[in-house]
């Protein structure tokens, strides 16, 4: 496998499109219930945890883009090969692919759980899994450009949903945000760590980077995307704190959907049903990007056909998703994956960036060799 | 691969255009109002009013009543009595009787918010007497009592003195000890249904009542700009302090003043953390609508004197209301929340506030600005 990846020009994208991709991977099904987990840790100071986590993601993104820019056009799969050699590189790549497969399963299962709890209590899991799978196959066959097109549509859904939260301002008790820093520093940090499940996903840039035409703008648009996603989370977190009592917040499984129960227009009410249904588009973009990252690994390492691999990956993800029963099991898996997120989205990229910096310094060269990597 | 994509498109078209479950309007028993009569054996008489979706139906609504131990049990029994399944998504009003509080059975109302099909904007009210009877009675005035009750509560909440009491408000306040509930109280007087006052609640018990004027103060202090038509009787002997009596053109013992509150703002300040002392100020802009005696508005100082007199009278009424809240130990304004937000130590405040609140000092002051005096001087 070559360290550098040079996709054909006709499937390359402009850096500004990264904004939509990163927004879509960051804002997913976790938006429905992230407040509860953070509130459990840092109570009414949860908004500080969100800011803290947000600042950290900006820092990690800076490190990632800096590390990527040391190579001409490499993705994580290539970088692993370059830094750790064939065997360990393949092992690390496989771990990442497995991680993205797990993320796909968790996204699917969490969304189905919401559908079953709110709209169709008696709908079988396999039916929604099939629907999502067919849509993923259909869009995934179109390749990265179609996936990014879906992300642009998804961005419209995010905007439309965020504006709906405006209604909850009417019931806000702003003093519920005070006193600031009543929770201990450790609790606030704990809240920030819990935020990782929701904020994970931005490291997808490690795989998309080779597809960007104007790579010098990557930092700008990726940071802007993070800023937007973090603002959305901060707004929803703050509104949840002022809208719910602490008791309500701790007992609500999906506080964000509960907040939407009050949205009411003379011609339309109970908009949460509309939002849950439309959110399928967001879920779909999440699944598409994650499965694309997995199949890209197969293509890069073993030159396997991405379309065939997509069918296999989707079949595997669907099978496991159907096998997960009950809300308790889903909560447990979310907890496990939450820890995985901290490692794969935050800690490992920092570690990787450090190694890249050291290796490049050690080798005393900034330009890659003819094979694309460094020697 | 092309064949596979075509297959995917066909399956998608089939699945996406299908219905998982259908809800035909004419085949739904649409629940609009629910009434709970509590019994001593901790069961309920649950009464539901349903609207008729069928165009050929003779009446626009019908009401049925069942005995049940839980809300879900009531729903099951109602389903056994109705031609179509109960659809709860359009429920607008929940009525409770006083016994619901006496027997501490309010959890049954709170659990309704667990059901995604019940909205959070359902209005809650207490009925003096039996709420079931109130729904079952055949009124000459109202074709559908459930929707009329909803309109009654909605417009008084939006445009008058009634503070918002939806299922969300109810669940939120029940979850914390430092904000008590104030629930609208409805009375049935012969063929009329009247929104009479507010029931002040503490720890799931009705501990007192607040008049509409007090409701206005409560709503303003809770931060809602409240339009309100205020009526005031001022005795002549009380007018000397402001000098208002000097501008009266007729000799009289009492003057009735009616004014419209066009703008209101409540401010609460914790001035002493240790002794728990609050200062509350209600700022209002008013438009004089009626003065029962001839009053010389043209003379300089007349409006200032009237303003001053109204301030004295309203401050007195506000203070009485605040004293009443402390006396009955119902912190429906949320002084406990303000105290917690300034002092911290949230868990202790949450636990001890019901002992601290009656010991606190709350001063009330109303400031008034007369914006206009109507269209005739």
Interface residues (C-beta under 8 A of the other chain):
Chain A: X43 X44 X117 X118 X119 X120 X122 X123 X127 X130 X131 X134 X135 X137 X138 X141 X171 X173 X175 X176 X177 X178 X179 X182 X244 X245 X246 X247 X248 X258 X261 X262 X264 X269 X270 X272 X307
Chain B: X1 X4 X5 X8 X9 X11 X12 X15 X16 X20 X21 X89 X116 X119 X120 X121 X164 X166 X168 X169 X171 X172 X173 X175 X176 X179 X334 X337 X338 X340 X341 X342 X343 X344 X345 X346
